Amino acid sequence: MTGVPAVLVRSYVVSCGCTRRARFGHARRYRGLRPNLLLAGGLVGAVLLVATGFGGVSAARVRAPRGIVLGPDEALWFTEPDDAIGRITTQGKLRIYTHSGIYHPEGIAAGRDGAVWFTNLFGPSVGRITTAGAVSVYHHPGIFHPEGITAGPDGAVWFTNADGGGAIGRISSKGAITIYKHRGMRDPEAITAGPDGALWFTNGGRRPSIGRITTRGVVSLYTNAGISEPEGIVTGPDGALWFTNDDDSIGRITTRGAVRLYIDPRIKHPWGIAAGRDGALWFTNPVGNSIGRITTSGDMVFFTHAGIRGPQGIASGPDGALWFTNHYGDSIGRITIRGSVRILRGR
């Protein structure tokens, strides 16, 4: 079913929004909430731009960061649940951006348009921030608890509707939004561009799975006894997709759907995962307060440090190191491929 409502664009400059202190663990949250509008059918397209303009900028300290990504300006950009987007350079220079349209941001991705895109979990909306700090926020009735986000091979940005949203969304660089639904999608969370020209995502719910969606919206779901509460996902150097299982394991799935699971007693509710420049996969271990490294052959090593507290998001930096968010440590971490850790809290 396809529906294309009339396009409505509303644009105005707004002042920066106030921030609120909020902390959330890695466990599933927000149960019991309902969308304001339920959509029937599988495909809906429209755009509703509700706010544009520059927000406030500060050099404040990091607060409970979540997602992180390497930006187009070679800095690391991250989300803060108390309504802010952060930017930190490899030298440790920090900026925090606030805006009334930034509301509990969660996922974050570098777009192919030279900007950084993010999901507003409680907005619910998708936001865009330029490297100069200009913010645009896009609403759509089909967006509900957006969480994961990534740049797609088609030049658009793709995102997940988690926590009962049960859909994958696509937004063009101009803000045109399309929502794809599938009866097997219950709780899609992280999403990444695959090596096969499609998007791959983790899908929770009663029948956890790893999902694949083409740029035309064709969905395939892969179930396996080893897939349980999948969280993060990334394309590995071996051409397979690697994902974290909240039940203490790391998974690998080929583009043909073959799944292999890696178990280690030191894995404690892994969350984010990223491909390192050393040819290995790196992941965060929130409950274990450590950063894990797994080779494509399954060998693991774990790095601990007094400053690692509840790490969640992780990304490969321009300096060859891995950068991660310390959700409970109010900081950004950097770890070299040899395991040397540095903790940055801002100035």
C-alpha positions in Angstrom: 0.0 0.0 0.0 1.4 3.4 -0.9 0.2 6.8 0.4 1.7 10.1 -0.4 0.2 13.0 1.6 0.6 16.5 0.5 4.0 18.0 1.5 3.8 20.5 4.3 6.9 22.6 5.1 7.1 24.9 8.1 10.3 26.7 8.8 11.3 29.2 11.5 14.3 30.1 13.7 14.1 29.0 17.3 16.2 29.7 20.3 18.2 27.0 22.0 16.3 24.7 24.3 17.0 24.0 27.9 18.7 20.7 28.8 17.6 18.2 31.4 19.7 15.7 33.3 18.7 12.2 32.4 20.4 8.9 32.7 19.4 5.6 31.2 21.0 2.2 31.3 21.6 -0.2 28.4 18.5 -2.2 29.2 15.3 -1.8 27.1 13.3 1.2 28.2 10.2 3.2 27.3 7.8 0.3 27.4 4.1 1.1 27.6 4.2 4.2 25.4 2.0 4.5 22.3 2.3 6.5 19.1 -0.1 9.4 18.6 -1.1 8.2 15.2 -1.2 4.6 13.9 -0.5 4.0 10.2 -2.1 1.3 8.2 -0.2 -0.1 5.3 3.5 -0.6 4.5 4.7 2.6 2.8 4.0 6.2 3.6 5.9 9.2 2.2 5.9 12.9 3.3 8.0 15.5 4.9 7.3 17.9 7.8 10.1 20.3 8.7 9.3 21.8 12.1 12.4 23.7 13.1 15.5 25.1 11.6 18.2 27.5 12.9 21.2 27.7 15.1 21.1 26.5 18.6 23.2 27.3 21.7 26.9 26.3 21.8 28.9 25.7 25.0 32.2 24.2 26.0 30.5 22.4 28.9 31.3 18.9 30.2 30.1 15.7 28.7 26.9 14.3 30.2 25.7 10.7 29.8 26.7 10.3 26.1 25.1 7.5 24.0 25.8 7.2 20.3 29.0 8.3 18.6 30.2 8.6 15.0 33.1 10.0 13.0 31.9 13.2 11.4 32.7 14.6 7.9 35.0 17.2 9.6 37.2 14.4 11.2 35.8 15.1 14.7 33.7 12.7 16.7 30.0 13.6 17.1 27.9 12.1 19.9 24.4 12.3 21.4 23.5 13.2 24.9 20.0 12.1 26.2 19.6 15.4 28.0 18.9 17.1 24.7 22.2 17.9 23.2 24.6 17.0 20.4 28.3 16.9 21.2 31.5 17.3 19.1 35.0 16.5 20.2 38.2 16.7 18.3 41.0 14.2 18.5 42.9 16.9 20.5 40.0 16.9 23.1 38.4 20.2 22.2 34.7 19.9 23.1 31.5 21.7 22.0 28.0 20.9 23.1 25.1 22.0 20.9 21.6 22.6 22.3 18.4 23.4 20.3 14.7 23.2 21.0 14.4 20.6 18.2 17.0 18.3 19.9 15.0 16.1 22.2 16.6 13.0 23.7 18.8 12.2 20.7 19.9 8.6 20.4 21.5 7.4 17.2 23.9 9.4 15.1 25.4 9.1 11.7 27.4 11.0 9.2 25.4 11.7 6.1 26.7 11.8 2.5 25.6 15.5 2.3 28.4 16.6 4.7 26.2 17.0 7.7 25.5 14.8 10.8 22.1 13.2 11.2 20.5 12.0 14.5 17.4 10.4 15.8 15.2 12.1 18.4 13.9 9.2 20.4 11.2 11.2 22.3 10.7 13.9 19.6 9.9 11.7 17.8 11.8 13.0 14.8 15.0 12.9 12.7 17.5 15.8 13.1 20.3 17.2 11.0 23.2 19.3 12.2 25.8 20.9 10.0 29.4 21.1 11.1 28.7 24.8 11.8 25.9 23.9 14.2 22.8 24.7 12.1 20.0 22.3 13.1 17.0 21.1 11.1 14.4 18.7 12.5 12.0 16.6 10.5 8.8 15.2 11.8 6.5 12.6 10.2 3.5 10.7 11.6 5.2 7.4 10.8 8.2 8.2 13.0 7.9 6.5 16.4 10.8 6.2 18.8 13.5 6.4 16.1 16.8 4.9 17.4 19.4 3.6 15.0 20.5 5.7 12.0 23.0 5.3 9.1 23.9 6.7 5.7 22.6 4.5 2.9 24.2 3.6 -0.4 21.6 5.6 -2.2 22.6 8.9 -0.7 19.7 9.0 1.8 19.7 8.4 5.5 18.0 5.4 7.0 16.7 4.9 10.5 14.8 2.4 12.7 11.6 2.8 14.6 12.2 1.0 17.8 10.1 0.1 20.9 7.0 -1.0 19.1 7.5 1.3 16.1 8.1 -1.7 13.9 9.4 0.1 10.8 12.4 1.3 8.9 12.5 4.9 7.7 14.3 6.7 4.9 14.9 10.4 4.7 16.4 12.2 1.7 18.9 15.1 2.0 15.9 17.4 1.4 13.8 15.8 4.2 11.5 13.6 2.2 10.5 10.7 4.4 9.4 7.2 3.5 8.3 4.6 6.1 8.6 0.9 5.4 6.6 -1.6 7.5 6.8 -5.3 7.6 4.9 -7.7 9.9 8.1 -9.3 11.2 9.6 -6.0 12.3 8.8 -5.6 16.0 11.7 -3.6 17.6 14.3 -2.7 15.0 17.2 -0.9 16.7 20.6 -0.5 15.1 21.1 -0.2 11.4 24.1 -0.1 9.1 24.9 -0.1 5.4 25.8 -3.6 4.2 28.5 -4.8 1.7 25.7 -5.9 -0.7 24.1 -2.5 -1.3 21.3 -3.1 1.2 20.7 -1.9 4.8 21.0 -4.4 7.7 19.5 -4.0 11.1 18.9 -5.7 14.4 15.4 -6.6 15.3 14.1 -7.4 18.8 10.7 -8.6 20.0 9.3 -12.0 20.4 11.2 -13.4 17.5 14.5 -11.7 17.4 16.2 -11.5 14.1 18.7 -9.8 11.8 16.9 -7.8 9.1 17.9 -6.7 5.6 16.1 -4.1 3.6 16.9 -3.0 0.1 16.9 0.6 -1.0 13.5 -0.2 -2.7 12.1 -1.4 0.6 12.1 -5.2 0.2 12.6 -6.7 3.7 14.1 -10.1 4.6 14.4 -11.4 8.2 16.9 -14.0 9.4 16.1 -15.9 12.6 18.4 -18.2 14.4 18.5 -19.8 17.9 21.7 -17.8 18.6 20.1 -14.4 17.8 18.7 -13.1 21.1 18.2 -9.4 21.9 20.5 -8.1 19.2 21.7 -4.5 19.7 24.5 -3.0 17.6 25.5 -4.0 14.0 28.3 -3.2 11.6 29.8 -4.4 8.4 33.0 -6.3 9.1 36.2 -6.4 7.1 35.4 -9.9 6.1 32.2 -8.9 4.2 29.9 -10.2 6.9 27.7 -8.4 9.3 28.7 -8.4 13.0 26.3 -7.7 15.8 26.1 -7.7 19.6 23.6 -9.8 21.5 22.4 -8.4 24.8 22.5 -12.0 26.2 26.3 -11.9 26.4 27.5 -12.9 22.9 28.8 -11.5 19.6 27.2 -12.7 16.4 28.2 -12.9 12.8 25.9 -13.2 9.8 26.8 -13.5 6.2 24.9 -11.8 3.4 23.3 -15.2 2.7 22.0 -15.5 6.3 24.5 -18.0 7.8 24.9 -17.2 11.5 27.7 -17.9 13.9 27.8 -17.0 17.6 30.9 -16.2 19.7 30.5 -16.7 23.5 32.9 -15.6 26.2 32.2 -15.3 30.0 33.7 -11.8 30.0 31.1 -10.5 27.6 28.5 -8.6 29.7 25.5 -7.2 27.8 27.5 -5.8 24.8 26.0 -2.8 23.0 27.8 -0.9 20.3 30.2 -2.4 17.8 32.5 -0.9 15.2 35.1 -2.1 12.7 38.6 -1.1 13.6 41.4 -0.1 11.3 43.3 -3.2 12.5 40.9 -5.6 10.8 39.1 -6.5 14.0 35.7 -5.7 15.5 35.5 -3.6 18.7 32.5 -3.5 21.0 31.4 -1.9 24.2 30.8 -4.0 27.3 28.5 -1.8 29.5 28.0 -4.1 32.5 31.6 -5.3 32.4 32.9 -1.8 32.2 35.3 -2.7 29.4 36.0 -2.5 25.7 36.2 -5.8 23.8 38.0 -6.7 20.6 37.2 -9.8 18.5 39.0 -10.9 15.4 37.2 -12.3 12.4 38.4 -15.7 13.5 36.7 -15.2 16.9 39.7 -14.5 19.2 38.8 -12.0 21.9 40.6 -9.7 24.3 39.1 -7.2 26.8 40.5 -3.9 28.0 39.6 -2.4 31.3 40.4 1.0 32.8 39.3 2.8 35.9 37.7 5.5 33.7 35.5 3.1 31.7 32.0 3.2 33.1 29.1 1.9 31.2 30.5 2.3 27.7 27.8 2.3 24.9 28.5 3.7 21.5 31.8 3.1 19.7 33.3 4.4 16.4 36.5 4.3 14.6 38.3 7.6 14.7 40.5 9.4 12.1 43.6 8.7 14.2 43.3 4.9 14.0 42.0 4.6 17.5 38.5 3.6 18.7 36.3 6.3 20.4 33.5 5.4 22.7 30.9 7.0 24.9 31.0 6.5 28.6 27.4 6.8 29.5 27.9 6.5 33.3 31.3 8.1 33.3 30.1 11.4 31.7 32.9 11.2 29.3 34.3 10.2 25.9 36.9 7.5 25.8 39.7 6.7 23.3 41.4 3.4 23.0 44.3 2.6 20.8 44.5 -0.8 19.0 47.1 -1.7 21.6 44.7 -1.0 24.4 45.9 2.3 25.7 42.9 4.3 27.2 42.3 8.0 27.5 39.2 9.5 29.1 38.0 13.0 28.0 35.4 14.9 30.0 35.7 18.3 28.4 37.0 21.6 29.7 
